[in-house]
């Protein structure tokens, strides 16, 4: 994605947000949420689980 001009800049990502979201969702589905949260924690990326009621 980093080399894809549709996603390089914020305005381009916004214009192509449906495709951007699809690609990100497909990638995130490859591992459990706990794995992603640990990776984000190690990389100092603010993230947390979304709980349901």
GIZI-V233713 format. One record per run of one state. SS is the DSSP state (@ for helix, = for strand, . for the rest). FROM is the first residue (numbers start at 1). TO is the last residue. If there is no record, write none. Layout:
# GIZI-V233713
ss:from:to
SS:FROM:TO
SS:FROM:TO
This chain:
# GIZI-V233713
ss:from:to
.:1:9
@:10:15
.:16:16
@:17:28
.:29:32
@:33:42
.:43:53
